[in-house]
C-alpha cells in the first residue's frame, strides 16, 4: 500500500494562492508529443508502441505538473498508462462503440444532456487539460455541440422551461478549462432560474493542474448561491501531491464539498492495495470517494477493461479493509438507464 502522508490542517479560505507559473501558461506548455513524453521519462524504447493514428484522432495532452508525478524509467507507471496513446487503441473490439454511454439520445438542447430525473448536464466545453485514453467522450463532436454556443442561450432556455430540473451538472471536456469570467457568466444566468437548487462540477483540473485553483476561481466558488459539489477524478494515489492538497484545501475553504470518482483500469488501479491507497490518500486531502466506475466501453479503450468478477472481488476486499465511508460504490453507466447501475 502507498503510505499516506500526515493529515492536512483544516481548510481555510485564506490558504495562500499558488506561486508557480499561471495555469494558462502551464496549459499552453503541456506535453503534446508522445515521444517527447517518453524521452522525459527515460522510456524512449517504448516509442515503437505508440499509435500515431490514435494520437492523431485523440491527441496526447498532459500538463508538466502531472508528468512530474510519473516515475522515470517505469514503463508500467500508472499515471503514464492513463495518457500514453498505445497501439492497443487501434484494435476494434466488439461491444466498444463511439458513444458508450448514450450521450446522443440524451441531448435535449445544444450541449444539454438529460439522462436522469431532476438533473441536467451541460457540456460546457470540449477542452480539457489532460486527455485520458479511456475517456468516454473521446469521439464526441464538441465543435458541433457545446452549451456555450450562442452565449449559453439555448442551454439556459432549456433548463428554465423545465421546472423538474433542480440540479445542474457542469461537465465537458472540463468546465474549469473555461476562464473564470466565462464560468461566472454561466452561473449568473443559472442563478436567475428559481428551480435550480444545486450545482455540481465534474473536473480533473485541480488534480492535473492544481494552479487552476487561483484567487479568482476561489472567489467565484465562494460567491455561488447554491450548495456546490465538486466531483474530482483521480484514479491513483500518486495523482495527489502537496500542490494538489493545497488547491483542494482552498476549494473546501470556499465551501465546496469534494468527492472523487475513479475508473477501474487494468494496469492502473486493478488491485486492492492501489484502490485502498487512493481512498486513504484522497481522504487526507479532504476528498471522499463517490463512485468506482466500471470502464465505459468506448472504442479505443478495451485494453483498460477489468472483468466484472474481478471488479466485484476487488470491491469486496476493499470493503473488508476500509471504513464504509472510504469505499466508493462500484457502478457502471449504460445507455437508457435512469441512474448509475450497481455492479453485482
VENNORBEL-V541335 format. One record per residue. N is the residue number from 1. RES is the residue in one small letter. SS is DSSP state (H for helix, E for strand, C for the rest). PSI is psi as a letter, one per 40 degrees, with the letter a starting at -180 (none if undefined). D_LAST is the distance of its C-alpha to the last C-alpha in Angstrom with 2 decimals. Layout:
n:N res:RES ss:SS psi:PSI d_last:D_LAST
n:N res:RES ss:SS psi:PSI d_last:D_LAST
This chain:
n:1 res:x ss:C psi:i d_last:26.06
n:2 res:x ss:C psi:h d_last:28.06
n:3 res:x ss:C psi:i d_last:30.26
n:4 res:x ss:C psi:i d_last:30.16
n:5 res:x ss:C psi:i d_last:33.57
n:6 res:x ss:C psi:i d_last:35.29
n:7 res:x ss:C psi:i d_last:34.01
n:8 res:x ss:C psi:i d_last:35.55
n:9 res:x ss:C psi:i d_last:38.10
n:10 res:x ss:C psi:i d_last:37.21
n:11 res:x ss:C psi:i d_last:37.04
n:12 res:x ss:C psi:h d_last:40.31
n:13 res:x ss:C psi:e d_last:41.37
n:14 res:x ss:C psi:e d_last:44.29
n:15 res:x ss:C psi:i d_last:42.36
n:16 res:x ss:C psi:i d_last:44.64
n:17 res:x ss:C psi:i d_last:44.12
n:18 res:x ss:C psi:i d_last:43.19
n:19 res:x ss:C psi:e d_last:46.35
n:20 res:x ss:C psi:a d_last:45.47
n:21 res:x ss:C psi:i d_last:46.01
n:22 res:x ss:C psi:i d_last:44.78
n:23 res:x ss:H psi:d d_last:41.37
n:24 res:x ss:H psi:d d_last:42.92
n:25 res:x ss:H psi:d d_last:44.93
n:26 res:x ss:H psi:d d_last:41.98
n:27 res:x ss:H psi:d d_last:40.14
n:28 res:x ss:H psi:d d_last:43.15
n:29 res:x ss:C psi:e d_last:43.33
n:30 res:x ss:C psi:i d_last:39.73
n:31 res:x ss:E psi:h d_last:39.48
n:32 res:x ss:C psi:e d_last:39.22
n:33 res:x ss:C psi:h d_last:40.33
n:34 res:x ss:H psi:d d_last:37.81
n:35 res:x ss:H psi:d d_last:40.69
n:36 res:x ss:H psi:d d_last:42.13
n:37 res:x ss:H psi:d d_last:38.85
n:38 res:x ss:H psi:d d_last:38.89
n:39 res:x ss:H psi:d d_last:42.54
n:40 res:x ss:H psi:d d_last:41.86
n:41 res:x ss:C psi:e d_last:39.41
n:42 res:x ss:C psi:f d_last:41.71
n:43 res:x ss:C psi:f d_last:39.37
n:44 res:x ss:H psi:d d_last:41.69
n:45 res:x ss:H psi:e d_last:41.00
n:46 res:x ss:H psi:e d_last:37.54
n:47 res:x ss:H psi:d d_last:39.37
n:48 res:x ss:H psi:e d_last:39.16
n:49 res:x ss:H psi:e d_last:35.35
n:50 res:x ss:E psi:h d_last:35.72
n:51 res:x ss:C psi:h d_last:35.05
n:52 res:x ss:H psi:d d_last:37.91
n:53 res:x ss:H psi:d d_last:36.46
n:54 res:x ss:H psi:d d_last:33.17
n:55 res:x ss:H psi:d d_last:35.24
n:56 res:x ss:H psi:d d_last:37.45
n:57 res:x ss:H psi:d d_last:34.71
n:58 res:x ss:C psi:g d_last:32.72
n:59 res:x ss:C psi:i d_last:35.19
n:60 res:x ss:C psi:h d_last:34.57
n:61 res:x ss:C psi:h d_last:35.11
n:62 res:x ss:E psi:h d_last:34.60
n:63 res:x ss:C psi:i d_last:36.66
n:64 res:x ss:H psi:d d_last:38.80
n:65 res:x ss:H psi:d d_last:37.49
n:66 res:x ss:H psi:d d_last:34.07
n:67 res:x ss:H psi:d d_last:35.77
n:68 res:x ss:C psi:e d_last:37.54
n:69 res:x ss:C psi:e d_last:34.30
n:70 res:x ss:C psi:i d_last:33.76
n:71 res:x ss:C psi:h d_last:35.14
n:72 res:x ss:C psi:i d_last:38.17
n:73 res:x ss:C psi:e d_last:38.26
n:74 res:x ss:C psi:h d_last:34.54
n:75 res:x ss:C psi:e d_last:33.22
n:76 res:x ss:C psi:e d_last:29.65
n:77 res:x ss:C psi:h d_last:29.88
n:78 res:x ss:H psi:d d_last:26.46
n:79 res:x ss:H psi:d d_last:28.27
n:80 res:x ss:H psi:d d_last:30.38
n:81 res:x ss:H psi:d d_last:27.53
n:82 res:x ss:H psi:d d_last:26.09
n:83 res:x ss:H psi:e d_last:29.41
n:84 res:x ss:C psi:h d_last:31.26
n:85 res:x ss:C psi:h d_last:31.51
n:86 res:x ss:E psi:i d_last:31.18
n:87 res:x ss:H psi:e d_last:32.01
n:88 res:x ss:H psi:d d_last:28.34
n:89 res:x ss:H psi:e d_last:28.12
n:90 res:x ss:H psi:e d_last:30.59
n:91 res:x ss:C psi:h d_last:28.38
n:92 res:x ss:C psi:h d_last:27.25
n:93 res:x ss:C psi:h d_last:23.83
n:94 res:x ss:C psi:h d_last:22.61
n:95 res:x ss:C psi:e d_last:19.79
n:96 res:x ss:C psi:h d_last:21.02
n:97 res:x ss:E psi:i d_last:23.16
n:98 res:x ss:C psi:d d_last:25.57
n:99 res:x ss:C psi:g d_last:23.64
n:100 res:x ss:C psi:d d_last:19.95
n:101 res:x ss:C psi:e d_last:18.96
n:102 res:x ss:C psi:f d_last:21.58
n:103 res:x ss:C psi:d d_last:24.16
n:104 res:x ss:C psi:d d_last:27.00
n:105 res:x ss:C psi:e d_last:26.26
n:106 res:x ss:C psi:e d_last:25.48
n:107 res:x ss:E psi:h d_last:28.98
n:108 res:x ss:E psi:e d_last:31.27
n:109 res:x ss:E psi:i d_last:34.11
n:110 res:x ss:C psi:h d_last:35.18
n:111 res:x ss:C psi:e d_last:32.46
n:112 res:x ss:E psi:h d_last:30.55
n:113 res:x ss:E psi:h d_last:26.95
n:114 res:x ss:C psi:h d_last:25.54
n:115 res:x ss:C psi:d d_last:21.91
n:116 res:x ss:C psi:i d_last:21.03
n:117 res:x ss:C psi:h d_last:23.19
n:118 res:x ss:C psi:e d_last:25.83
n:119 res:x ss:E psi:i d_last:25.37
n:120 res:x ss:E psi:h d_last:27.19
n:121 res:x ss:E psi:h d_last:26.74
n:122 res:x ss:E psi:h d_last:29.97
n:123 res:x ss:E psi:g d_last:30.17
n:124 res:x ss:C psi:d d_last:32.98
n:125 res:x ss:C psi:i d_last:34.03
n:126 res:x ss:C psi:e d_last:33.22
n:127 res:x ss:C psi:i d_last:34.42
n:128 res:x ss:C psi:i d_last:32.46
n:129 res:x ss:C psi:d d_last:33.88
n:130 res:x ss:C psi:i d_last:31.52
n:131 res:x ss:C psi:h d_last:30.07
n:132 res:x ss:C psi:h d_last:26.64
n:133 res:x ss:C psi:e d_last:26.20
n:134 res:x ss:C psi:e d_last:22.54
n:135 res:x ss:C psi:h d_last:23.56
n:136 res:x ss:C psi:e d_last:21.97
n:137 res:x ss:C psi:f d_last:25.42
n:138 res:x ss:C psi:e d_last:27.51
n:139 res:x ss:C psi:e d_last:28.86
n:140 res:x ss:C psi:h d_last:29.33
n:141 res:x ss:C psi:g d_last:32.95
n:142 res:x ss:C psi:d d_last:33.78
n:143 res:x ss:C psi:d d_last:37.49
n:144 res:x ss:C psi:e d_last:37.14
n:145 res:x ss:C psi:g d_last:34.56
n:146 res:x ss:C psi:i d_last:34.60
n:147 res:x ss:C psi:e d_last:35.16
n:148 res:x ss:C psi:e d_last:38.29
n:149 res:x ss:C psi:h d_last:40.23
n:150 res:x ss:C psi:f d_last:43.26
n:151 res:x ss:C psi:f d_last:43.03
n:152 res:x ss:C psi:e d_last:39.66
n:153 res:x ss:H psi:d d_last:41.49
n:154 res:x ss:H psi:d d_last:39.11
n:155 res:x ss:H psi:d d_last:35.99
n:156 res:x ss:H psi:d d_last:37.74
n:157 res:x ss:H psi:d d_last:39.13
n:158 res:x ss:H psi:d d_last:35.77
n:159 res:x ss:H psi:d d_last:34.31
n:160 res:x ss:H psi:d d_last:37.56
n:161 res:x ss:C psi:e d_last:37.60
n:162 res:x ss:C psi:g d_last:34.18
n:163 res:x ss:C psi:e d_last:34.32
n:164 res:x ss:C psi:e d_last:30.63
n:165 res:x ss:C psi:h d_last:29.88
n:166 res:x ss:C psi:e d_last:29.81
n:167 res:x ss:E psi:h d_last:28.00
n:168 res:x ss:E psi:h d_last:28.94
n:169 res:x ss:E psi:h d_last:26.97
n:170 res:x ss:E psi:h d_last:29.14
n:171 res:x ss:E psi:a d_last:27.60
n:172 res:x ss:C psi:b d_last:29.01
n:173 res:x ss:C psi:a d_last:29.88
n:174 res:x ss:C psi:h d_last:30.39
n:175 res:x ss:H psi:d d_last:32.22
n:176 res:x ss:H psi:e d_last:33.99
n:177 res:x ss:H psi:e d_last:35.71
n:178 res:x ss:C psi:i d_last:37.88
n:179 res:x ss:C psi:i d_last:41.05
n:180 res:x ss:H psi:d d_last:40.98
n:181 res:x ss:H psi:d d_last:43.65
n:182 res:x ss:H psi:d d_last:41.54
n:183 res:x ss:H psi:d d_last:38.56
n:184 res:x ss:H psi:d d_last:41.01
n:185 res:x ss:H psi:d d_last:42.29
n:186 res:x ss:H psi:d d_last:38.85
n:187 res:x ss:H psi:d d_last:38.00
n:188 res:x ss:H psi:d d_last:41.51
n:189 res:x ss:H psi:d d_last:40.90
n:190 res:x ss:H psi:d d_last:37.57
n:191 res:x ss:H psi:d d_last:39.31
n:192 res:x ss:C psi:e d_last:41.65
n:193 res:x ss:C psi:h d_last:38.89
n:194 res:x ss:C psi:d d_last:38.73
n:195 res:x ss:C psi:e d_last:35.31
n:196 res:x ss:C psi:h d_last:33.58
n:197 res:x ss:C psi:e d_last:32.53
n:198 res:x ss:E psi:i d_last:30.12
n:199 res:x ss:E psi:h d_last:30.02
n:200 res:x ss:E psi:h d_last:27.25
n:201 res:x ss:E psi:h d_last:27.94
n:202 res:x ss:E psi:h d_last:25.55
n:203 res:x ss:E psi:i d_last:27.60
n:204 res:x ss:C psi:e d_last:27.83
n:205 res:x ss:H psi:d d_last:31.59
n:206 res:x ss:H psi:d d_last:31.94
n:207 res:x ss:H psi:d d_last:30.03
n:208 res:x ss:H psi:d d_last:31.83
n:209 res:x ss:C psi:g d_last:35.12
n:210 res:x ss:H psi:d d_last:35.58
n:211 res:x ss:H psi:e d_last:39.15
n:212 res:x ss:H psi:d d_last:37.84
n:213 res:x ss:C psi:g d_last:37.60
n:214 res:x ss:C psi:a d_last:41.35
n:215 res:x ss:H psi:d d_last:43.58
n:216 res:x ss:H psi:d d_last:43.40
n:217 res:x ss:H psi:d d_last:39.60
n:218 res:x ss:H psi:d d_last:39.49
n:219 res:x ss:H psi:d d_last:42.21
n:220 res:x ss:H psi:d d_last:40.41
n:221 res:x ss:H psi:d d_last:37.16
n:222 res:x ss:H psi:d d_last:39.19
n:223 res:x ss:H psi:e d_last:41.04
n:224 res:x ss:C psi:i d_last:38.15
n:225 res:x ss:C psi:e d_last:38.35
n:226 res:x ss:C psi:i d_last:34.65
n:227 res:x ss:E psi:h d_last:32.02
n:228 res:x ss:E psi:h d_last:30.72
n:229 res:x ss:E psi:h d_last:27.32
n:230 res:x ss:E psi:h d_last:27.19
n:231 res:x ss:E psi:h d_last:23.86
n:232 res:x ss:E psi:i d_last:24.67
n:233 res:x ss:C psi:h d_last:23.08
n:234 res:x ss:C psi:h d_last:23.41
n:235 res:x ss:C psi:e d_last:21.36
n:236 res:x ss:C psi:i d_last:23.49
n:237 res:x ss:H psi:d d_last:25.65
n:238 res:x ss:H psi:e d_last:28.78
n:239 res:x ss:H psi:e d_last:28.54
n:240 res:x ss:C psi:h d_last:29.99
n:241 res:x ss:C psi:a d_last:33.69
n:242 res:x ss:H psi:d d_last:36.48
n:243 res:x ss:H psi:d d_last:37.18
n:244 res:x ss:H psi:d d_last:33.60
n:245 res:x ss:H psi:d d_last:33.76
n:246 res:x ss:H psi:d d_last:36.98
n:247 res:x ss:H psi:d d_last:35.71
n:248 res:x ss:H psi:d d_last:32.70
n:249 res:x ss:H psi:d d_last:35.09
n:250 res:x ss:H psi:d d_last:37.25
n:251 res:x ss:H psi:d d_last:34.46
n:252 res:x ss:H psi:d d_last:33.55
n:253 res:x ss:H psi:d d_last:37.28
n:254 res:x ss:C psi:e d_last:37.41
n:255 res:x ss:C psi:e d_last:34.94
n:256 res:x ss:C psi:i d_last:31.70
n:257 res:x ss:E psi:h d_last:28.33
n:258 res:x ss:E psi:h d_last:26.54
n:259 res:x ss:E psi:i d_last:22.80
n:260 res:x ss:E psi:h d_last:21.19
n:261 res:x ss:E psi:h d_last:18.46
n:262 res:x ss:E psi:i d_last:17.84
n:263 res:x ss:E psi:h d_last:16.48
n:264 res:x ss:C psi:h d_last:15.00
n:265 res:x ss:C psi:h d_last:17.94
n:266 res:x ss:C psi:h d_last:19.09
n:267 res:x ss:C psi:e d_last:22.39
n:268 res:x ss:C psi:d d_last:22.11
n:269 res:x ss:C psi:f d_last:19.54
n:270 res:x ss:C psi:f d_last:17.26
n:271 res:x ss:C psi:i d_last:18.24
n:272 res:x ss:H psi:d d_last:17.72
n:273 res:x ss:H psi:d d_last:21.39
n:274 res:x ss:H psi:d d_last:21.34
n:275 res:x ss:H psi:d d_last:18.36
n:276 res:x ss:H psi:d d_last:20.03
n:277 res:x ss:H psi:d d_last:23.34
n:278 res:x ss:H psi:d d_last:22.13
n:279 res:x ss:H psi:d d_last:21.00
n:280 res:x ss:H psi:d d_last:24.18
n:281 res:x ss:H psi:d d_last:26.50
n:282 res:x ss:H psi:d d_last:25.30
n:283 res:x ss:H psi:d d_last:25.88
n:284 res:x ss:H psi:d d_last:29.39
n:285 res:x ss:C psi:e d_last:29.97
n:286 res:x ss:C psi:f d_last:28.91
n:287 res:x ss:C psi:h d_last:25.53
n:288 res:x ss:E psi:h d_last:22.31
n:289 res:x ss:E psi:i d_last:18.91
n:290 res:x ss:E psi:c d_last:17.10
n:291 res:x ss:E psi:i d_last:14.35
n:292 res:x ss:E psi:h d_last:13.12
n:293 res:x ss:E psi:h d_last:12.68
n:294 res:x ss:C psi:i d_last:11.47
n:295 res:x ss:C psi:h d_last:14.85
n:296 res:x ss:C psi:h d_last:16.36
n:297 res:x ss:C psi:g d_last:17.76
n:298 res:x ss:E psi:i d_last:21.36
n:299 res:x ss:C psi:h d_last:24.22
n:300 res:x ss:C psi:e d_last:25.53
n:301 res:x ss:C psi:e d_last:22.44
n:302 res:x ss:H psi:d d_last:20.82
n:303 res:x ss:H psi:e d_last:22.11
n:304 res:x ss:H psi:e d_last:19.84
n:305 res:x ss:C psi:h d_last:16.52
n:306 res:x ss:C psi:h d_last:14.14
n:307 res:x ss:C psi:i d_last:11.96
n:308 res:x ss:H psi:d d_last:8.16
n:309 res:x ss:H psi:d d_last:8.91
n:310 res:x ss:H psi:d d_last:11.40
n:311 res:x ss:H psi:d d_last:9.55
n:312 res:x ss:H psi:d d_last:7.10
n:313 res:x ss:H psi:d d_last:10.46
n:314 res:x ss:H psi:d d_last:12.28
n:315 res:x ss:H psi:d d_last:10.36
n:316 res:x ss:H psi:d d_last:10.87
n:317 res:x ss:H psi:d d_last:14.40
n:318 res:x ss:H psi:d d_last:15.00
n:319 res:x ss:H psi:d d_last:14.14
n:320 res:x ss:H psi:d d_last:16.55
n:321 res:x ss:H psi:d d_last:19.16
n:322 res:x ss:C psi:i d_last:19.47
n:323 res:x ss:C psi:i d_last:20.26
n:324 res:x ss:H psi:d d_last:17.60
n:325 res:x ss:H psi:e d_last:19.39
n:326 res:x ss:H psi:e d_last:19.14
n:327 res:x ss:C psi:h d_last:15.35
n:328 res:x ss:C psi:i d_last:14.06
n:329 res:x ss:E psi:h d_last:10.93
n:330 res:x ss:E psi:h d_last:8.56
n:331 res:x ss:E psi:i d_last:8.74
n:332 res:x ss:E psi:i d_last:10.30
n:333 res:x ss:C psi:h d_last:13.33
n:334 res:x ss:C psi:i d_last:14.24
n:335 res:x ss:C psi:h d_last:17.81
n:336 res:x ss:C psi:e d_last:18.62
n:337 res:x ss:C psi:i d_last:15.64
n:338 res:x ss:C psi:e d_last:17.00
n:339 res:x ss:C psi:i d_last:14.94
n:340 res:x ss:C psi:h d_last:12.38
n:341 res:x ss:E psi:h d_last:8.95
n:342 res:x ss:E psi:h d_last:6.11
n:343 res:x ss:C psi:h d_last:3.80
n:344 res:x ss:C psi:none d_last:0.00
